[in-house]
Amino acid sequence: MKENIELINKFYTAFQNKDYATMQNFYAKNAVFNDAVFTNLNSAQVKAMWEMLIKNGKDLKLEFNNVKANENAGSANWTAHYTFSGTGKKVTNNIKANFVFENGKIVNHKDHFSFYAWAKQSLGTTGLLLGWTPFLKNKVKQQAMKNLEKFMQANKS
């Protein structure tokens, strides 16, 4: 469906332009987001996540392609290039995004990427040796949620 293809294109164009406010407007009030690090984020959390990632990603660059959509669902591939703030290491993360739409808004957004590939780049030797373990993945997830909660507290309107 043309409208949903346009929505995905506008979403990632806003992301390229570091325009988190426009990105936030594409989510429904009941939206849910999941990826390898952030799980079951509600609408307020996913909106804050994009704002946090954009504000903290000083050198963030991204490309997107292969945008597809019908009346209810869509997908795209995107690649993020940035410096991971925790270690200062360069990361190139290849992501497959899947969306579910209702009334012109995103209600479900899932990003799929290899946590191990990400961990090797962002965490260096630790990621190489432990990136495949549930222990490291859970530790990264817990830290990411703490960072998001702290960001949300600091940015309350």
C-alpha atoms as one frame of an Amber mdcrd trajectory, in Angstrom:
protein
   0.000   0.000   0.000   1.413   3.314  -1.106   0.642   5.197   2.155   2.537
   2.699   4.291   5.531   2.699   1.920   5.568   6.501   2.231   5.334   6.220
   6.026   8.400   3.959   6.168  10.325   6.220   3.774   9.442   9.309   5.819
  10.331   7.526   9.070  13.836   6.619   7.901  14.373   9.966   6.167  13.567
  11.645   9.500  16.024   9.256  11.159  18.713  10.207   8.620  18.001  13.863
   9.417  18.114  13.158  13.180  14.529  14.401  13.459  13.276  12.268  16.346
  10.096  14.353  16.770   8.905  13.360  13.292   9.830   9.723  13.974   7.856
   9.792  17.218   4.733  11.012  15.411   4.586   7.812  13.355   3.884   5.646
  16.420   0.387   4.921  17.726  -0.393   5.422  21.411  -0.464   1.632  21.863
   2.731   0.926  19.894   5.190  -1.808  20.908   8.862  -2.052  19.903  11.294
  -4.976  20.102  14.862  -5.662  19.067  17.801  -7.671  20.417  18.500  -5.084
  23.125  15.210  -3.291  23.827  12.238  -5.592  24.405   8.558  -4.814  24.803
   8.958  -1.045  24.813   5.671   0.821  24.978   4.936   3.894  22.876   6.452
   6.393  25.329   9.576   4.262  25.714  10.142   3.736  21.993   9.704   7.448
  21.336  12.237   8.229  24.073  14.587   5.521  22.752  14.817   7.173  19.310
  15.342  10.585  20.921  18.081   9.174  23.174  19.833   7.343  20.336  19.758
  10.398  18.083  20.901  12.837  20.779  23.698  10.514  21.908  24.699   9.339
  18.421  26.835  12.296  17.429  28.291  10.567  14.353  25.221   8.436  13.520
  24.683   7.844   9.814  22.233   5.462   8.218  20.976   4.152   4.926  17.772
   2.295   4.215  16.397   0.315   1.288  14.113  -2.523   0.224  11.013  -0.763
   1.575   7.877  -2.868   1.164   4.370  -2.546   2.565   0.753  -3.549   2.156
  -2.383  -2.393   3.992  -1.357  -3.880   7.346   2.370  -4.509   7.413   5.691
  -3.427   5.995   9.426  -3.922   6.131  12.716  -2.264   5.313  16.423  -2.902
   5.602  18.574  -0.295   7.255  22.196   0.046   8.258  23.425   2.235  11.104
  27.018   3.481  11.297  28.046   5.035  14.618  30.504   5.067  17.476  29.297
   3.036  20.463  29.403   5.458  23.403  30.253   2.748  25.950  33.594   1.855
  24.345  34.289   4.373  21.590  34.336   1.567  19.016  32.921   1.968  15.487
  29.823  -0.076  14.686  28.045  -0.958  11.449  24.744  -2.642  12.297  22.615
  -4.240   9.549  18.964  -4.366  10.549  15.764  -5.824   9.108  12.710  -3.876
  10.307   9.160  -5.205  10.335   6.141  -3.023  10.968   2.429  -3.491  11.636
   0.200  -0.503  10.884  -3.220   0.625  12.083  -4.912   3.872  11.068  -1.760
   5.239   9.442   0.445   4.659  12.511   2.996   2.051  13.591   1.527  -0.267
  16.240   4.250  -2.904  16.192   7.898  -2.413  15.198  10.477  -5.213  15.357
  14.100  -4.726  14.394  16.123  -7.884  13.769  19.917  -7.915  13.857  22.706
 -10.223  14.979  23.466  -9.410  18.591  26.734 -11.330  18.306  27.855  -9.298
  15.264  26.919  -6.103  17.108  28.671  -7.196  20.326  31.927  -8.079  18.505
  32.063  -4.580  17.024  30.842  -2.533  19.975  32.456  -4.454  22.851  35.650
  -5.710  21.206  37.236  -8.781  22.810  34.453  -9.117  25.391  31.880  -9.217
  22.601  33.951 -11.657  20.587  34.323 -14.061  23.492  30.948 -13.610  25.227
  28.648 -11.987  22.662  26.902 -15.275  21.950  26.045 -15.890  25.637  22.700
 -15.096  27.270  24.705 -13.628  30.177  26.219 -10.808  28.098  23.026 -10.210
  26.142  21.027  -9.855  29.362  23.656  -7.563  30.869  23.552  -5.290  27.791
  19.725  -5.311  27.823  19.631  -4.359  31.515  22.114  -1.507  31.001  20.215
  -0.247  27.953  16.950  -0.144  29.912  18.657   1.683  32.801  20.023   4.223
  30.323  16.569   4.662  28.765  14.873   5.091  32.155  17.502   7.636  33.206
  17.063   9.506  29.900  13.280   9.546  30.302  13.548  10.883  33.866  15.959
  13.625  32.810  13.777  14.649  29.840  10.328  14.753  31.441   8.307  17.665
  30.131
